[in-house]
Each structure stands twice: as C-alpha cells, then as structure tokens.
Amino acid sequence: MLKSSLTAAAILGVLMLSPAHAAELKVLAGGSMTASLKDLGPRFEKATSHKLDITFAATPELIKMATSGPFDLGVVPIDVMKNDAAKARFAGTPANIAHIGYGVAVKAGAPKPDVSTPNALKATLLKAQSIAVFPGSAAGAYVQKTFERLGIAEQIKDKLRVQTTTGAIPQAVAKGEAELGVFLTNVLIAPGVELAGPFPGDLQQDLVFVGAVAADSKNAAAAKAFLDYLKTPEALGVFKAKGVTAG
C-alpha cells in the first residue's frame, strides 16, 4: 500500500505506472544532500517500485555529468543551473527543494569558540591551528569567499586542510586532524563533532538545492513523482532531522 504521506500528484503518477513499468531513475545530486537522500531513497522505492541510482557529486562534477551523459533528474545546487549548457539539459523551471546555511564545527567535547559576530568569527579562524574545508564545490567556494570578505584568506591559507569529500570535513575534525570544520551546517551535524555556530550576520547565505527532470528523460513521469515525494510531510521530516530546511 502506498504511504499516506505521498502527495496527490505523486500518488497519481504512481498509479499510472504499474510495477511492470517501474523505472530505474538515474539521479544527479549534490554531495551535501547525501544523508537526506540516502534515507529518503529507499522509502520512495518501497512506495513506488521505482529504483534510484543516485550519483552524489560537487557542483563542477555535476555540471560535467549533466552535459555529457544521460540522466533522469537532478537535485542539485542552484549553481549548476548557472551554467547554460547544464541548465539546457533540464526541462522546465527548476523547483526549490531545500536550503542549508553555513557554520563552524569543533570536535565533540572541545570548547566552542565564539563565532557570533563577523569579528568573532575572524578571530576564531585566525587563532585556529587547522581548518578542514572542501573547496571543490559551490559551498566550498562560498566558504573561501567568506574568508576573503573577512580579509584573512592569505593569513589562513597554510592552515587549511583540504578534504576530498564533504563528509571528510567532520571526520577530520572528529579525528583531531583539524581543529575546525567550516562548511554547510547539515554536513557538520555528524558523529564526533559539534556545531560551534552558524555564520553570523550578512556572512550567512543559504545554499539552495533545486530539482528538475532531465529534458530527454524517458522516465519523466517517474522522475516527477520523486520530486513530488521530496515535498511530502515524510520527506520534510527527514530533511529536518538531517539539518536541512525544506523549500
């Protein structure tokens, strides 16, 4: 039986596609949505009999994948849509799915530094011995821009511990390989670390994730059903639990 939390549109889409016509959907997704979509994916599959093949990646890789290969839908940073070639591979107007702010994390149990004002954040970053970052993404680019706005990019560049994935940031902090982790707050909600606080004042800027069906998807109805599912009460509850704000 279908879960009652599916929207009417998603239910209609599911009813129109019998299990015999269940689709396998290739999904492109932002790496910072990993925890949320790994939870929601199996729930959608169980409710609909569709299967999801989700590739998580940073913005530059998502642009390459969108412009070079077949896929059915994307749940990606809005920055992907700023690339004209990538945007052309999607149908219609992308819909906002979620947004996430930025923050600073420390190892669990460690004293939490003051990040409540721009000057306090600046002082904390200058004092830190090491800072875990992931520059190869839209979110990482904004973190670097924040360092530049604070006027400390050159001063702290030797302290930066560049990670190869988003999830490696909290892991580096938890292991003591970096004193601070600076990234999207939902990524920093992880075992072994604690959020010191969000970026203060006008330094804070949410990264928006949007969803859209691929223009040439052969499973457009099923792809639309998954995007509809991401707006259901069940999905909103999962987003909230993972530190993500829906919409």
RARAZI-V392746 format. One record per helix or strand of 3 or more residues. SS is the DSSP state (~ for helix, > for strand). FROM is the first residue (numbers start at 1). TO is the last residue. If there is no record, write none. Layout:
ss=SS from=FROM to=TO
ss=SS from=FROM to=TO
This chain:
ss=~ from=8 to=16
ss=~ from=19 to=21
ss=> from=24 to=30
ss=~ from=31 to=48
ss=> from=51 to=57
ss=~ from=59 to=68
ss=> from=73 to=77
ss=~ from=78 to=82
ss=~ from=84 to=87
ss=> from=95 to=100
ss=> from=102 to=107
ss=~ from=118 to=127
ss=> from=131 to=133
ss=~ from=138 to=149
ss=~ from=153 to=159
ss=> from=160 to=162
ss=~ from=167 to=174
ss=> from=180 to=184
ss=~ from=185 to=188
ss=> from=193 to=198
ss=~ from=201 to=203
ss=> from=207 to=214
ss=~ from=220 to=229
ss=~ from=233 to=241
